[in-house]
Amino acid sequence: MLIANPNLAIDRLVTLAEIVPGAVMRSRRTELSPGGKGVNVARVLRAHGVRAPLLGLLCAGDGPLLAGLLAAEGAELVAVPTPGTVRQALVFRESAAGRVTVVNEPGEPVPAIAWHAYREAAAARLADGELFTVSGSLPTGVPVEGYRQLVELAHAAGAVVVVDAAPAALAAALPAGPDLVTPNLEEAEATLTGAPVDVLPIPAGADVRERAEAAARALLAAGARRAVVTAGAAGSAFATPDGLAWIPTVPVRVVSAVGAGDSFVGGLALELLARGTGDDVWLPAVVRGVATASASCETSLAGGVDPARAAELRGKIEALLTKVSAP
């Protein structure tokens, strides 16, 4: 397995009592950790005893700091050098309200030669039947077709590609036929409509399921071979050429939902790695992804998950699916 996360970051977690707009606030503590959607996917895998290389662009400025943070976690980084400084993601945790607010920086432009080297590094590591996950936003300066290029490289090598990307990059990748795309509802709708996505609210409303199912079908029509549209606590819609399935969730005590979508990809990847990528494996893999994402919401670390809890939640979700499908 290979995890593509070109747009790496340093997460700066700031804990404070509460955010008061317009006020001067004092943080209780600040912590640094490696950030990026693929970084979170790798965390899920390592929690289950599975290691996979993480292919990232590593900026010269602060690059050694980020590489050190990743090494301290046990991550296996395949670094492609690029100029500039590492972008930061500001994560504000309010201890009073239990809310988590994330502000992602765009990062500095990546030159064309660095992106070319990144594609070459991916091509050199991809093999027939290998699982390839592509996660996160594209770095500034990389063409919007960047992830489509990676999907085409992967398919040329016979690899299976899962794409969890920002709307513009995902929309550009769809014509290349990724094997699975996994946006949340707001991302999916923005991908299909081209709407701006500076803010992604939590899906809400009585029509969430209907919207998620419609979006999953539309992503297939746009080129994806399979599509999962996650809708938070409401559940997830999974569309394939053979039909549509709705995967419910079960109640959990939410500490932080940051990185839940990445944990979904990690859980799904674990099942595909264990059982292959035959047609009959994808639905169980999606169920495992939903369970893993739910378990990750009970931890403060993005991509942090207790494997035993994920297995417990998976059993509960499978029981719900059995009950729904029973005559």
N, C-alpha and C positions, 0 to 999 in steps of 0.2 A: 504494500500500500504506500502511496505517496500523497502527502497533504500539501496543496499549493496555497500559500498565504503570502502573496507578494507584498501587501501593504501592512507590514508589521508595525507595532506601536509599543510605547511604554505607557502603561496605565498608571495614573497617579490617583490613588484612592484617598479622598479627603473625607474624614468623618467629622461631623459637626452636629450641634444640637438640632438646628433647623435652618433652612434657607429663608432669609427674609429679604425680598427684593428691595434694592436701594440702600441696604444697611451694610455696615462693616462688621464682618463676622470673624470669629477666631476658631480655627480648626482644633479638634481634640487630638488628632494624629493624622499623619500622612504616610502612606505606604506605596512603594513602587513594585510593579510586577510586569512581566511581559504581556503584551496585549495583541489582539488580532483574533478573528474568528477561527482560523486554523489552529492557533495556539490553544484555544479552548477545546477544539476537537481532539487534539493530541493529549490534553489533560484527561479527557474522558477515557481514551484508550489506555493510557498509562495506569489509571485507577483500576482497570480490569486486567492489568498485566500484559498489555499489548503495546509495543513500541512501533512507531512509524516515523520516517523522516519528514521533517517540516522544511519545505522549500520556500525561502523568503529572500526578498531584497534587503540587504543590510547596509544602511547608510554609514558613511565614514564617521560623521559626528554622532557621538553617543552609541555608535555601533558596538564597541566593546562592552559598554554597560548592559545593553540589551542582550548581547550574546552571553554575558555572565549570568544574567537573570534567568535566561532559558536553561543554561547548563545547570544552575542550582536546582531547577525543577526536575532535571533529568531529561529534558527535551533533546532530541537529535536534530540540530539545525544544519541544513545545507544552505550555506549563505552565498548569495550572488551580490558582489559589491556594487554600490552605487554612491554617487556624491550626495552631499547634503547632511542634514541632521534627522534623527528619528522623530517621527511625529508622536504627539502625546494624545492620550484620551483622558479627559478629566472626569472622574467618577465621584460624585458627591453622595455620600450616605448620611441621611438625617436620622440620628438615633431616636429622636422624639417620635417622628411619624413613621419611621421604618421605610421611608421612600429612598429610591436610588435614582439619581439623575445623571445621564451620561452626555458629555459634549465631546465629539470626535473632531480632532484637527484634520485638515486635508493633507498635510505633509508637503514636502518640497518636490518640485518636478523631477521625474526620472528621465534621464536621457535615453534616446532611442537605442544606443549601443548597449545600455544596461538591460533594457527589456528584451533585446535580441539574445543576450547572454542568458537571461532567465528562461526564455523559450528553449534554448539549446540544452540548458541543464535539465529541464523537464523531459525533453525528448530522449535524453541519454538515460534517464532512469525509468521510463515507462516500458512495460512489457505486455505481451499478450495475456489477457485475463486479469491484469492487475486492477485494483480499485484505486481510483484517482479522485480525490475530493478537491474542489476549487472553492475557496471561501473568502468572503469579504469584499470590500470595495477595491476598485482599481486605484493604484497610486496616481497622483497628479502627473500628467505628461504622457501616460500610457494611453494609447488609442482605445476608444470605447469598445472596439472589436477585440480587445485583448483576451477576454475569456473565450470568445469564439475561436480564436487562434489556438488556445490550449485544448479546447474540446476537439478540434480537428486533429491536433497532434496526437491526442490520446486515442482517438478512433483509428488513426493511421497505424498506431502500435497495437491495436486490438484491446485497449484498456477500456474499463467501464468508468464513466464519468458522472459524478454527483456535483451539481453546481448550486451553491448557496451564495448569491451575489446581490449587490445593490441593483436597483431597478434598471438603470440605463445599461449597465454591463450585462445583466441577465437578458434584457430584451434583445441585445445584439447577439447573444450566444444562442438564442432559441433556434434560429434557422440551421445551426450545426447539429441539432438533434441530441442534446445531452440526455444521458440515460435516465436521470432524475433531476428535477429542480425542486428546491425546498424553501420558497419564500414564505414569510408570514403574510397574513391577509392584506395588510396595508401595502407591503412591498409588492405583492402580486398585482394588486389593482393599479399601483403606480407603474409597474412594468407594462401592463396592458394598455394604459391610457396615456403614458408619458407625463403624468402629473408630477409637480415638484415634490421632493421628499426631505425637506430640511427637518421636519418633525414627523415622527412615526408614533401616533397614539396607540394605546392598547385597544384592540377591537372590542366594540360594545354594540348592543342593540339586539332586538329580537330576530333580525335577519342575518346574523353573523354566519350561521351555517349555510344558508342559501347563497350568500355572497362568496363564501369560501369554495363551495361546490362549483359555482359558476366560474370562478377564477381558475380552479384546477382544470376544468374542461377547456377553458380558453387557452391556457398555457400549452395543453396538448395540441390544440388546433394551430398554435403558433410555431410548433416544431418540437417541443419536448416529447420524449418517448414515454415518460411518466412524470407526474407532478404531485407533490404534497403541498397543500396550503394550510399552514398552521394558524389557528385562531385562538391562541391562549387557552384559558380555562374552558372555552366552549368545545374544543376538540379540533380535529384535523380532517381535511378532505383529501383523499388519495384517489387520483384518476389515472387510469391506464386505458389502452385501446379496448380492453375487454369490459370496462365498466367503472363504477365509482363506489368507493367505500367511505364510510364516516367512522372515524376512530374517536371514541369519547375519552375524556380524561376522568380522573378521580380526584377528590379534594386533597390538597396538601397544605401544609403551613408554609406560606411563601415568605422567605427571607429576602430573596432577590431574584428577579426574573432575568437579570442581565446574563446573556450567554445561553439562555435556554434553547434558542434555535441551534446554536453550535453543539450543545449537548445532544439535541435530537440527531444531528448528523453523526456524532460520535456513536450513539447507541445503534443507529441504523448500520453504520459501518461495521460494528462488532458482529452483528448478525450476518452480514454479507461475507465477512471474512471467515466466519465459522461454517457457513452453509453454502457458499457460492452465490451466484447471481442468476439462477434459474427463475423462470416466471413465478413459480410457486413460493419463492423465498421473499419476494419484495413486500408483500403484505405483513408477514411476521416481522420483517425488518422495520417497517414503518411503526408497527405496534411497539417494538422495543425502543425505537427512537422516541416515541411519545412518552413512554414510561421513564426513559432516561432524562428527558427534558423536565418532566415533572419532579423527579428526584433532585435534579440540580437546583430547582427553585427553593429547596429547603436548605441550601448552603449559600454563604456570602461570596464565595469565589466563583467567577465565571468559568464554567466547565468543571467545577468541582462536583463530585457525585459519589455517593456511597453505593457501591455495586449491590449490596444486599438489599438496600432500600429500592433501588431501581428494579431488581428482580421481583420484589414484593409487589410493587405497583404494576409491573407487567402482568403478574398473575391476576390482579384485580381487573385490569382493563380487558384481558382475554376472557374473564368470566362475564363481563358486561357484554362483550361481543357475542359470546355464545348464547347469552340470554336473549339478546335482540334477534339473533338469527334462528332461535328455536321455533318450531312450528306451534 
